[in-house]
Amino acid sequence: MEVEQVEIFEYLRRFVPFKSLPEDVLSALSRQVEIAYFKAGSQILEVGDTVTDIYFVRSGAVEIYRRNGELYNRMSEGGLFAYQSLLIKQKVRFPVKAIEDTLIYFLPESVFRELFDQHEEFADFFEVGDQTRLRQAVSRREDTNELLTSKISTLITREPVVMPNTASVQEAAQRMTEEGVSSLLIIQVEANDPAADESTFIGPKASVSGADGSEHTVCGIITDRDLRTRVVSQGLPFDTQVLEIMSQGLVMINSDEYVFEAMLTMLRTNVHHLPILKKGRPIGVVALSDLVRYESRNSLFVVSSIFRQQTVEELAALQTDVQSSFVRMVNEDANSHMIGSAMAVIGRSFKQRLLELAEETFGPPPIPYCFLALGSMARDEQLIVTDQDNAMILDDSFDPELHDGYFKQLAQFVCDGLAACGYSYCTGDVMATNQQWRQPKKVWEQYFTDWIDSPTAESLLNSNIFFDLDGVWGHTEWADQLQGLISRRARRSQRFLACMARNALNRTPPLGFFKTFVMEQDGQHKKSINLKRRGTAPLADLIRVHALAVGSRATNSFDRLNDVIDAGILPPDRGPDLRDAMEFISTVRIRHQALDIEAEQEPDNNIEPENMSHFERRNLKEAFQILSDAQKFLKFRYQPNRAN
């Protein structure tokens, strides 16, 4: 290639969606790119122009306007525009102007359409990751929020198409063509199929009835992309059985979950097709493109931006976008579960991108590992005011002299990066930079066993932190295995549960006699109420105790509470009351943090009663009373005073 084409190739490969293209395809694309320079203030596109190219901002910045002159969007390096007009074959509706001296790459329409048709991940970016469309969709204030009120089942348009795992890839391709679908669910008909192993499932399992009435387990899924990348590109014979190329790590959700929960599941697990179950049976498959009109810019816009950044400094510059995302969700009346989940996805994405950059800097890891998120991020309850709690599980082949130098510098890189991105260092040093929390899997298993079997004041504190864990990078199944160990062992130890209950009673709600508020009496936030320390944290603590007692493996407090309610260990109506209390206290906390941000003040967890509305004061008192009653029941059920 010419020097200029090499430069274009190297530049494009840094950005989504071009980084997903094979090198030879990207190389061919680089030879067809044209370049134009626009001075600041010059018009790039006018209303009514015919579009024959996609525009990629190489450097500089542009603004996109509505026809009435209202600013619609602003894009800088790496931004793509004009492809909407190409996709729907319309003339330009939104004019574009350079606000800085700007260099634009032009990608011809014919090349774009070829890439769109042949490369699924490339196409997904334009169908789903369209930042402009997402911004427009969620910036309008609606009377109802479809993300919160629509069940995922409403997106299903047809029953899933299934095939046996003994079918050939050619038969699968023919069936997909005949049915006009982009995916097939694969069912087990061979008893020795390793895909049927329970460890390959994420979430619920599914089965279907055969023609003879027998039951068959859904053991995998294949998509157009699988046929392209695992069959055609690898030169496999067309009589290869689908069980050899299907994706076995099934991610599925139930039909009564909401659209936003499906969106977050797909974001978190990086899948493009999500089977939907009803009573353990698949009733349809939702593709990522099906979620376009439901998806929230608040998470997708920021997450996609995170994975485009190339340095820690660029990641740190996204803090304003994260805050804006948080405020927009609050102003759109999203509930605390959605906001907490979306902010946790953003936090995980920062961790994942920093780990990618760390491995690019230090080289591949010498042994396998798993990076853990702890606390509110693991529970999907993260808000805008948060520190970092993390840890690292290392393979049992770990040799400190050979390996710890690598993992120590990797942990330092990630923790420093998180601090730069707004996730402050943990004051209790619960971070992977602390060698105590950077240990082999067998050591972690011993940690949890000792904490449960021989509880002490220190180990109970550790249990409160580390029992909320989630694998975000590497061998994430190790986190699931530790969760299983906790679930099995804790529910059998009444002494441990009693000790955890006693710990959960240390933080009481801020209510005095006659339901008057009890204020903080010293420190920076004197005469205020800390809604985390006195509200959401003690609620999360007591729900955790009940969840451990019933063997729940959920991490989110609302999900844990559902398991507790199903187990029937609470008095009548106490479970829904706890859910309402958790939601209301969280909502007040969230809304006042958003108000602080809008007022350009440092957000925190404290609120002064005079800054609350009459509605908030009245209902907070009721929520705190529910918490107080729940703590009394905790004391009654687990007898913490008898714990030694």
C-alpha positions as CSV (number, residue, x, y, z in Angstrom):
1,M,0.0,0.0,0.0
2,E,1.0,3.6,-0.5
3,V,2.1,5.5,2.6
4,E,-1.1,7.5,2.8
5,Q,-3.2,4.3,2.5
6,V,-1.2,2.7,5.3
7,E,-1.9,5.7,7.5
8,I,-5.6,5.4,6.7
9,F,-5.6,1.7,7.5
10,E,-3.8,2.1,10.8
11,Y,-6.1,4.9,11.8
12,L,-9.4,3.2,10.9
13,R,-8.5,0.0,12.7
14,R,-8.5,2.0,16.0
15,F,-12.2,2.7,15.8
16,V,-15.5,0.7,16.0
17,P,-16.9,-0.6,13.6
18,F,-13.8,-0.8,11.4
19,K,-11.7,-2.6,14.0
20,S,-14.1,-5.6,13.7
21,L,-13.2,-6.0,10.0
22,P,-10.7,-8.6,8.8
23,E,-7.3,-7.0,7.8
24,D,-7.6,-7.7,4.1
25,V,-11.1,-6.2,4.0
26,L,-10.0,-3.1,5.9
27,S,-6.9,-2.8,3.7
28,A,-9.2,-2.9,0.6
29,L,-11.4,-0.3,2.2
30,S,-8.4,2.0,2.9
31,R,-7.6,2.1,-0.8
32,Q,-11.0,3.5,-1.6
33,V,-11.2,6.2,1.0
34,E,-11.2,9.8,-0.3
35,I,-10.1,12.7,1.9
36,A,-11.4,16.3,2.1
37,Y,-10.5,19.3,4.3
38,F,-13.1,21.7,5.7
39,K,-12.2,25.0,7.3
40,A,-13.9,26.0,10.6
41,G,-17.3,27.5,9.8
42,S,-17.7,25.9,6.4
43,Q,-20.7,23.9,5.5
44,I,-20.2,20.2,4.9
45,L,-23.8,19.1,4.0
46,E,-26.9,21.2,3.2
47,V,-30.5,20.2,3.5
48,G,-31.5,18.4,0.3
49,D,-28.0,17.3,-0.7
50,T,-27.7,13.8,-2.2
51,V,-25.5,11.5,-0.1
52,T,-23.1,9.1,-1.9
53,D,-20.6,8.5,0.9
54,I,-20.4,7.9,4.6
55,Y,-18.5,10.7,6.4
56,F,-15.9,9.8,9.0
57,V,-14.3,12.6,11.1
58,R,-10.6,12.1,11.0
59,S,-9.8,15.2,13.0
60,G,-11.6,18.4,14.1
61,A,-15.3,18.6,15.0
62,V,-18.6,19.1,13.3
63,E,-22.1,20.1,14.4
64,I,-25.3,18.6,13.1
65,Y,-28.5,20.8,13.1
66,R,-32.2,20.4,12.6
67,R,-33.7,22.4,9.8
68,N,-35.0,24.9,12.3
69,G,-31.4,25.7,13.3
70,E,-31.6,23.8,16.6
71,L,-28.4,21.9,17.5
72,Y,-29.0,18.2,17.1
73,N,-25.6,16.6,17.7
74,R,-21.9,17.3,17.9
75,M,-19.2,14.9,16.7
76,S,-15.4,14.9,17.0
77,E,-12.6,12.5,16.0
78,G,-14.0,9.0,15.2
79,G,-17.6,10.3,14.6
80,L,-19.6,8.9,11.6
81,F,-22.5,10.7,10.0
82,A,-24.7,10.7,6.8
83,Y,-25.2,7.0,6.8
84,Q,-28.8,7.4,7.9
85,S,-29.6,9.0,4.6
86,L,-27.9,6.2,2.8
87,L,-29.7,3.5,4.7
88,I,-33.2,5.0,4.0
89,K,-32.2,6.4,0.6
90,Q,-33.3,10.0,1.4
91,K,-31.7,13.3,0.8
92,V,-30.0,15.2,3.7
93,R,-32.4,16.4,6.3
94,F,-30.0,17.6,8.9
95,P,-27.3,20.0,7.7
96,V,-23.7,19.6,9.0
97,K,-21.1,22.3,9.6
98,A,-17.4,22.2,10.6
99,I,-16.9,24.0,13.9
100,E,-13.1,23.4,13.8
101,D,-10.7,22.8,10.9
102,T,-11.8,19.3,10.0
103,L,-10.4,16.4,8.0
104,I,-13.1,14.0,6.6
105,Y,-12.7,10.5,5.2
106,F,-15.3,9.6,2.6
107,L,-16.4,6.0,2.3
108,P,-18.2,5.2,-1.0
109,E,-21.8,4.0,-0.7
110,S,-21.1,0.8,-2.7
111,V,-18.3,-0.2,-0.3
112,F,-20.5,0.6,2.7
113,R,-23.3,-1.5,1.5
114,E,-21.0,-4.4,0.7
115,L,-19.5,-4.3,4.2
116,F,-23.0,-3.8,5.7
117,D,-24.3,-7.0,4.0
118,Q,-21.3,-9.2,4.6
119,H,-20.1,-8.3,8.1
120,E,-22.6,-8.6,10.9
121,E,-20.7,-6.8,13.6
122,F,-20.1,-3.9,11.2
123,A,-23.8,-3.8,10.4
124,D,-24.8,-4.0,14.1
125,F,-22.9,-0.8,14.8
126,F,-25.1,1.1,12.3
127,E,-28.3,-0.6,13.2
128,V,-27.9,-0.4,17.0
129,G,-25.0,1.9,17.8
130,D,-26.3,5.0,16.0
131,Q,-25.5,7.6,18.6
132,T,-27.5,10.3,16.8
133,R,-30.7,8.2,16.6
134,L,-30.3,7.1,20.2
135,R,-29.8,10.7,21.4
136,Q,-32.9,11.8,19.6
137,A,-35.0,8.8,20.8
138,V,-34.3,9.3,24.5
139,S,-34.1,13.2,24.6
140,R,-37.8,13.5,24.2
141,R,-39.8,13.5,27.4
142,E,-42.6,11.0,27.1
143,D,-45.5,10.5,29.4
144,T,-44.5,6.9,29.8
145,N,-41.1,5.3,29.3
146,E,-41.2,2.3,27.1
147,L,-37.9,1.0,28.4
148,L,-39.5,0.6,31.8
149,T,-43.0,-0.5,31.0
150,S,-42.5,-2.8,28.0
151,K,-41.8,-6.5,28.6
152,I,-39.3,-8.1,26.3
153,S,-42.0,-10.5,25.1
154,T,-43.6,-7.6,23.2
155,L,-40.7,-7.6,20.8
156,I,-41.2,-11.3,19.7
157,T,-42.7,-11.6,16.2
158,R,-42.4,-15.3,15.6
159,E,-41.6,-18.6,17.3
160,P,-37.9,-19.7,17.3
161,V,-36.6,-22.0,14.6
162,V,-34.9,-25.1,16.0
163,M,-32.7,-27.8,14.6
164,P,-31.0,-30.9,16.1
165,N,-27.4,-30.8,16.9
166,T,-26.8,-33.6,14.4
167,A,-27.8,-31.4,11.5
168,S,-25.1,-30.2,9.1
169,V,-24.1,-26.6,8.7
170,Q,-25.5,-26.7,5.1
171,E,-28.9,-27.9,6.3
172,A,-28.8,-25.1,8.9
173,A,-28.0,-22.5,6.3
174,Q,-30.7,-23.7,4.0
175,R,-33.3,-23.7,6.9
176,M,-32.3,-20.2,7.9
177,T,-32.7,-19.0,4.3
178,E,-36.1,-20.7,4.0
179,E,-37.4,-19.3,7.3
180,G,-35.8,-15.8,6.8
181,V,-34.1,-15.8,10.2
182,S,-30.6,-14.9,11.3
183,S,-30.3,-17.5,14.1
184,L,-31.3,-21.1,14.9
185,L,-31.7,-22.7,18.4
186,I,-29.9,-26.0,18.5
187,I,-31.5,-28.9,20.5
188,Q,-29.6,-31.9,21.9
189,V,-30.5,-35.2,20.4
190,E,-27.2,-37.0,21.1
191,A,-26.8,-38.2,24.7
192,N,-23.0,-37.6,24.6
193,D,-23.3,-34.0,23.5
194,P,-20.9,-32.0,25.8
195,A,-23.0,-28.9,25.2
196,A,-25.6,-30.2,27.5
197,D,-23.3,-29.8,30.5
198,E,-24.9,-27.5,33.0
199,S,-21.9,-25.2,33.2
200,T,-22.5,-24.0,29.6
201,F,-25.7,-22.2,30.6
202,I,-25.9,-18.6,31.8
203,G,-29.3,-18.0,33.4
204,P,-32.2,-20.3,33.0
205,K,-32.2,-23.5,31.0
206,A,-34.7,-24.3,28.2
207,S,-36.2,-27.4,26.6
208,V,-38.6,-28.1,23.7
209,S,-40.8,-31.1,22.9
210,G,-39.9,-33.3,20.0
211,A,-42.3,-34.7,17.4
212,D,-42.6,-37.9,19.5
213,G,-43.4,-36.0,22.7
214,S,-39.9,-36.4,24.2
215,E,-38.1,-33.5,25.8
216,H,-34.9,-32.0,24.2
217,T,-32.6,-29.5,25.9
218,V,-31.7,-26.3,24.0
219,C,-27.9,-26.7,24.0
220,G,-26.7,-23.9,21.6
221,I,-27.4,-21.3,19.1
222,I,-25.9,-20.5,15.6
223,T,-26.2,-17.2,13.7
224,D,-25.3,-15.9,10.3
225,R,-22.1,-14.7,11.8
226,D,-21.2,-18.2,13.1
227,L,-21.6,-19.6,9.6
228,R,-19.4,-16.9,8.1
229,T,-16.6,-16.9,10.7
230,R,-16.6,-20.5,11.9
231,V,-17.5,-22.4,8.7
232,V,-16.8,-20.4,5.5
233,S,-13.7,-18.5,6.7
234,Q,-12.3,-21.7,8.2
235,G,-12.9,-23.8,5.1
236,L,-15.0,-26.4,7.0
237,P,-16.9,-29.0,4.9
238,F,-20.6,-28.3,4.6
239,D,-21.5,-31.6,6.2
240,T,-19.9,-30.5,9.5
241,Q,-22.4,-31.0,12.3
242,V,-23.8,-27.8,13.9
243,L,-22.7,-28.9,17.3
244,E,-19.1,-28.3,16.3
245,I,-19.6,-24.6,15.4
246,M,-22.6,-23.5,17.6
247,S,-22.2,-21.1,20.5
248,Q,-22.7,-23.1,23.7
249,G,-22.5,-20.4,26.4
250,L,-26.3,-19.7,26.2
251,V,-27.5,-16.4,27.6
252,M,-31.3,-16.4,27.9
253,I,-33.9,-14.4,29.9
254,N,-37.5,-14.9,30.8
255,S,-40.4,-13.3,29.0
256,D,-41.6,-11.3,32.0
257,E,-38.4,-9.2,32.1
258,Y,-38.4,-5.7,30.8
259,V,-36.8,-4.4,27.6
260,F,-34.1,-2.5,29.5
261,E,-33.1,-5.7,31.3
262,A,-32.7,-7.5,28.0
263,M,-30.6,-4.5,26.7
264,L,-28.3,-4.6,29.7
265,T,-28.0,-8.4,29.5
266,M,-26.9,-8.1,25.8
267,L,-24.5,-5.3,26.6
268,R,-23.0,-7.0,29.5
269,T,-22.5,-10.4,27.9
270,N,-21.8,-9.1,24.3
271,V,-24.3,-11.3,22.6
272,H,-26.4,-10.3,19.5
273,H,-29.2,-12.8,19.8
274,L,-31.2,-13.4,23.1
275,P,-33.5,-16.4,23.4
276,I,-36.7,-15.6,25.4
277,L,-38.2,-18.2,27.7
278,K,-41.6,-18.7,29.1
279,K,-41.9,-21.4,31.7
280,G,-38.6,-22.9,30.6
281,R,-39.5,-23.0,26.9
282,P,-38.2,-20.7,24.2
283,I,-40.9,-18.6,22.6
284,G,-38.7,-16.4,20.4
285,V,-35.3,-14.9,19.8
286,V,-34.7,-11.1,20.1
287,A,-31.8,-9.7,18.0
288,L,-29.8,-6.7,19.0
289,S,-31.3,-4.8,16.1
290,D,-34.8,-5.4,17.5
291,L,-33.9,-3.1,20.5
292,V,-33.1,0.0,18.5
293,R,-36.1,2.0,19.4
294,Y,-36.0,0.9,23.0
295,E,-32.3,1.4,23.7
296,S,-31.2,4.2,25.9
297,R,-28.5,6.5,24.8
298,N,-27.6,6.8,28.4
299,S,-25.8,3.5,28.5
300,L,-25.0,2.6,24.9
301,F,-23.6,6.0,24.0
302,V,-21.2,6.1,26.9
303,V,-20.3,2.4,26.7
304,S,-19.5,2.7,22.9
305,S,-17.4,5.8,23.6
306,I,-15.5,4.0,26.3
307,F,-14.4,1.2,24.0
308,R,-13.2,3.7,21.4
309,Q,-10.7,5.5,23.7
310,Q,-7.1,4.7,23.3
311,T,-5.5,6.1,26.5
312,V,-6.3,6.6,30.1
313,E,-6.4,10.3,29.5
314,E,-9.1,9.9,26.8
315,L,-11.1,7.6,29.2
316,A,-10.9,10.2,32.0
317,A,-12.3,12.9,29.6
318,L,-15.6,10.9,29.5
319,Q,-16.5,11.8,33.1
320,T,-18.7,14.6,32.0
321,D,-20.5,12.2,29.6
322,V,-21.1,9.8,32.5
323,Q,-22.6,12.5,34.7
324,S,-24.8,13.8,31.8
325,S,-26.0,10.2,31.2
326,F,-26.9,9.9,34.9
327,V,-28.8,13.2,34.9
328,R,-30.7,12.4,31.7
329,M,-31.9,9.0,33.1
330,V,-33.0,10.7,36.3
331,N,-34.9,13.4,34.3
332,E,-36.6,10.7,32.2
333,D,-38.0,9.1,35.4
334,A,-36.0,5.9,35.1
335,N,-36.3,3.8,38.3
336,S,-33.4,3.1,40.6
337,H,-33.0,-0.5,39.3
338,M,-32.5,0.7,35.7
339,I,-30.2,3.6,36.7
340,G,-28.1,1.4,39.0
341,S,-27.8,-1.3,36.3
342,A,-26.8,1.2,33.6
343,M,-24.2,2.9,35.8
344,A,-22.8,-0.5,36.7
345,V,-22.5,-1.4,33.0
346,I,-20.6,1.8,32.4
347,G,-18.3,1.1,35.4
348,R,-17.6,-2.4,34.2
349,S,-16.9,-1.0,30.7
350,F,-14.3,1.3,32.1
351,K,-12.7,-1.7,33.9
352,Q,-12.8,-3.8,30.8
353,R,-11.2,-1.1,28.5
354,L,-8.5,-0.4,31.1
355,L,-7.7,-4.1,31.3
356,E,-7.5,-4.2,27.5
357,L,-5.1,-1.3,27.5
358,A,-3.1,-2.9,30.3
359,E,-2.7,-6.1,28.4
360,E,-1.7,-4.1,25.3
361,T,0.9,-2.3,27.5
362,F,2.3,-5.2,29.5
363,G,1.7,-8.1,27.1
364,P,-0.6,-11.1,27.6
365,P,-1.0,-12.5,31.1
366,P,1.4,-15.3,32.0
367,I,-1.4,-17.3,33.6
368,P,-5.2,-17.1,33.5
369,Y,-6.9,-14.7,35.8
370,C,-10.3,-13.1,36.6
371,F,-10.8,-9.4,37.5
372,L,-13.6,-8.9,40.0
373,A,-16.0,-6.0,40.6
374,L,-17.3,-5.8,44.2
375,G,-20.0,-3.9,46.1
376,S,-22.5,-1.7,44.4
377,M,-21.1,-2.4,40.9
378,A,-21.4,-6.1,41.3
379,R,-25.0,-5.6,42.7
380,D,-26.0,-3.4,39.7
381,E,-26.7,-0.6,42.2
382,Q,-24.0,1.8,41.3
383,L,-24.7,5.6,41.3
384,I,-22.6,8.6,40.5
385,V,-21.0,8.9,43.9
386,T,-18.8,5.8,44.2
387,D,-15.4,4.5,44.9
388,Q,-13.7,1.4,43.5
389,D,-13.8,-2.0,45.1
390,N,-12.1,-4.7,43.1
391,A,-10.0,-7.8,43.4
392,M,-8.3,-10.5,41.3
393,I,-8.5,-14.2,41.2
394,L,-5.4,-15.9,39.8
395,D,-5.0,-19.4,38.4
396,D,-3.9,-22.0,40.9
397,S,-0.6,-22.3,39.0
398,F,0.3,-18.9,40.3
399,D,4.0,-18.5,41.4
400,P,4.6,-15.2,43.1
401,E,8.2,-15.0,42.0
402,L,7.3,-15.7,38.4
403,H,4.0,-14.0,38.0
404,D,3.2,-11.4,40.6
405,G,5.3,-8.7,39.0
406,Y,3.0,-8.7,36.0
407,F,-0.3,-8.8,38.0
408,K,0.9,-6.1,40.4
409,Q,1.6,-3.6,37.6
410,L,-1.6,-4.6,35.8
411,A,-3.6,-4.0,39.0
412,Q,-1.9,-0.6,39.6
413,F,-2.6,0.4,36.0
414,V,-6.3,-0.4,36.3
415,C,-6.8,1.1,39.7
416,D,-5.0,4.3,38.8
417,G,-7.0,4.5,35.6
418,L,-10.3,4.0,37.5
419,A,-9.3,6.8,39.9
420,A,-8.6,9.1,36.9
421,C,-12.0,8.2,35.5
422,G,-13.8,9.3,38.7
423,Y,-13.9,6.0,40.7
424,S,-11.9,7.1,43.7
425,Y,-9.5,4.7,45.5
426,C,-11.1,2.6,48.2
427,T,-10.2,4.0,51.6
428,G,-10.3,0.5,53.0
429,D,-7.7,-0.6,50.4
430,V,-10.1,-3.2,48.9
431,M,-8.4,-3.2,45.6
432,A,-6.4,-5.6,43.4
433,T,-3.3,-3.5,44.2
434,N,-3.5,-5.0,47.7
435,Q,-1.7,-8.4,47.6
436,Q,-4.3,-9.8,50.0
437,W,-6.9,-9.4,47.4
438,R,-4.8,-10.7,44.5
439,Q,-4.7,-14.4,45.2
440,P,-5.1,-17.8,43.5
441,K,-8.5,-19.3,43.3
442,K,-7.8,-21.9,46.0
443,V,-6.9,-19.1,48.4
444,W,-10.1,-17.3,47.7
445,E,-12.0,-20.5,48.3
446,Q,-10.2,-20.8,51.7
447,Y,-11.0,-17.2,52.5
448,F,-14.7,-17.7,52.0
449,T,-14.7,-21.0,53.8
450,D,-12.9,-19.5,56.9
451,W,-15.1,-16.4,56.9
452,I,-18.3,-18.5,57.0
453,D,-17.0,-21.2,59.3
454,S,-15.1,-19.0,61.8
455,P,-16.7,-15.5,61.7
456,T,-14.8,-12.6,63.3
457,A,-15.4,-8.9,63.3
458,E,-13.0,-8.5,60.4
459,S,-14.2,-11.4,58.4
460,L,-17.8,-10.3,58.8
461,L,-16.8,-6.9,57.3
462,N,-15.1,-8.7,54.5
463,S,-18.2,-10.9,53.9
464,N,-20.3,-7.8,53.5
465,I,-17.9,-6.6,50.8
466,F,-16.8,-9.7,49.0
467,F,-20.1,-11.6,49.0
468,D,-21.3,-9.0,46.4
469,L,-18.9,-10.0,43.6
470,D,-19.0,-10.2,39.8
471,G,-16.4,-11.3,37.2
472,V,-15.8,-8.6,34.6
473,W,-12.8,-9.9,32.8
474,G,-10.9,-13.1,32.1
475,H,-12.2,-16.3,33.5
476,T,-15.4,-14.9,34.8
477,E,-16.8,-18.3,35.5
478,W,-14.5,-18.4,38.6
479,A,-16.7,-15.7,40.1
480,D,-19.8,-17.8,39.6
481,Q,-18.1,-20.8,41.2
482,L,-17.3,-18.7,44.3
483,Q,-20.9,-17.5,44.4
484,G,-21.9,-21.1,44.4
485,L,-19.6,-21.9,47.3
486,I,-21.0,-19.0,49.3
487,S,-24.6,-20.0,48.6
488,R,-24.0,-23.6,49.6
489,R,-22.0,-23.0,52.7
490,A,-23.6,-19.9,54.2
491,R,-27.2,-21.2,54.3
492,R,-26.0,-24.2,56.4
493,S,-24.4,-22.1,59.1
494,Q,-26.9,-20.6,61.5
495,R,-24.0,-19.1,63.5
496,F,-22.7,-17.3,60.5
497,L,-26.1,-16.0,59.6
498,A,-26.6,-14.8,63.2
499,C,-23.3,-12.9,63.0
500,M,-24.2,-11.4,59.7
501,A,-27.6,-10.3,61.1
502,R,-25.8,-8.7,64.1
503,N,-23.6,-6.8,61.7
504,A,-26.6,-5.7,59.6
505,L,-28.1,-4.0,62.7
506,N,-25.1,-1.7,63.2
507,R,-26.5,0.9,60.8
508,T,-29.9,2.1,61.9
509,P,-32.4,4.4,60.0
510,P,-32.4,8.1,61.0
511,L,-35.7,8.1,62.9
512,G,-36.2,9.3,66.5
513,F,-39.3,9.3,68.7
514,F,-42.5,10.4,66.9
515,K,-40.9,9.7,63.6
516,T,-38.6,12.8,63.7
517,F,-35.5,12.7,61.6
518,V,-32.2,12.1,63.4
519,M,-29.4,14.2,61.8
520,E,-25.7,13.6,61.5
521,Q,-24.2,15.5,64.5
522,D,-20.6,16.1,63.3
523,G,-18.4,16.3,60.3
524,Q,-18.8,18.1,57.0
525,H,-22.5,17.1,56.6
526,K,-23.7,18.1,60.0
527,K,-27.5,18.5,60.2
528,S,-28.1,16.3,57.3
529,I,-29.2,12.7,56.6
530,N,-26.8,10.3,54.8
531,L,-29.2,8.3,52.6
532,K,-26.7,5.6,51.8
533,R,-25.3,5.0,55.3
534,R,-28.7,5.3,57.0
535,G,-30.9,4.0,54.2
536,T,-29.9,2.0,51.2
537,A,-26.8,0.3,52.8
538,P,-28.7,-1.2,55.8
539,L,-31.4,-2.3,53.5
540,A,-28.9,-4.0,51.2
541,D,-27.3,-5.6,54.3
542,L,-30.5,-7.1,55.7
543,I,-31.7,-8.3,52.3
544,R,-28.2,-10.0,51.9
545,V,-28.7,-11.9,55.2
546,H,-32.1,-13.2,54.1
547,A,-30.8,-14.1,50.6
548,L,-27.9,-16.1,52.1
549,A,-30.4,-17.9,54.4
550,V,-32.5,-19.1,51.4
551,G,-29.4,-20.0,49.2
552,S,-30.0,-17.2,46.7
553,R,-27.2,-16.7,44.1
554,A,-28.5,-13.3,43.0
555,T,-26.4,-10.2,43.7
556,N,-28.8,-7.4,43.0
557,S,-30.8,-6.4,46.1
558,F,-34.1,-6.4,44.2
559,D,-33.4,-9.9,42.7
560,R,-32.3,-11.2,46.1
561,L,-35.5,-9.9,47.6
562,N,-37.6,-11.7,44.9
563,D,-35.8,-14.9,45.9
564,V,-36.5,-14.2,49.6
565,I,-40.2,-13.5,48.9
566,D,-40.5,-16.7,46.9
567,A,-39.0,-18.6,49.8
568,G,-41.7,-17.4,52.1
569,I,-39.6,-16.5,55.1
570,L,-40.9,-13.0,55.5
571,P,-44.2,-12.0,57.2
572,P,-47.1,-11.2,54.8
573,D,-46.6,-8.1,52.7
574,R,-43.2,-7.4,54.3
575,G,-41.3,-8.2,51.1
576,P,-43.2,-5.7,48.8
577,D,-42.8,-3.1,51.6
578,L,-39.1,-3.6,51.6
579,R,-39.0,-3.3,47.8
580,D,-40.9,0.0,48.0
581,A,-38.7,1.3,50.7
582,M,-35.5,0.5,48.8
583,E,-36.9,2.1,45.6
584,F,-38.0,5.3,47.3
585,I,-34.9,5.9,49.4
586,S,-32.8,5.2,46.3
587,T,-34.9,7.5,44.1
588,V,-34.5,10.4,46.6
589,R,-30.8,9.8,46.8
590,I,-30.5,9.6,43.0
591,R,-32.6,12.7,42.4
592,H,-30.6,14.9,44.8
593,Q,-27.3,13.8,43.3
594,A,-28.7,14.8,39.9
595,L,-29.7,18.2,41.3
596,D,-26.2,18.7,42.7
597,I,-24.7,18.0,39.3
598,E,-27.1,20.3,37.5
599,A,-26.2,23.0,40.1
600,E,-22.5,22.3,39.3
601,Q,-21.9,21.1,42.9
602,E,-20.1,18.0,44.0
603,P,-22.8,15.3,44.4
604,D,-22.9,13.3,47.7
605,N,-25.2,11.0,49.6
606,N,-26.4,13.6,52.1
607,I,-29.6,15.6,52.1
608,E,-30.8,18.3,54.5
609,P,-34.5,18.1,55.5
610,E,-35.1,21.7,54.4
611,N,-34.1,20.7,50.9
612,M,-36.7,17.9,50.7
613,S,-40.2,18.4,49.4
614,H,-43.2,17.7,51.8
615,F,-43.8,14.6,49.7
616,E,-40.2,13.3,50.1
617,R,-40.2,14.0,53.9
618,R,-43.5,12.2,54.4
619,N,-42.6,9.1,52.4
620,L,-39.0,8.9,53.6
621,K,-40.2,8.7,57.1
622,E,-42.5,5.8,56.1
623,A,-39.6,4.1,54.2
624,F,-37.3,4.4,57.2
625,Q,-40.0,3.0,59.4
626,I,-40.2,-0.1,57.1
627,L,-36.5,-0.5,57.4
628,S,-36.7,-0.2,61.2
629,D,-39.4,-2.9,61.4
630,A,-37.4,-5.1,59.0
631,Q,-34.4,-4.9,61.3
632,K,-36.5,-5.9,64.3
633,F,-37.7,-9.0,62.3
634,L,-34.1,-9.7,61.4
635,K,-33.2,-9.7,65.1
636,F,-36.2,-12.0,65.9
637,R,-35.4,-14.5,63.1
638,Y,-31.7,-15.0,63.4
639,Q,-31.2,-14.3,67.2
640,P,-27.9,-12.4,66.6
641,N,-27.4,-11.8,70.3
642,R,-26.7,-15.6,70.7
643,A,-23.9,-15.5,68.2
644,N,-20.5,-16.0,69.7
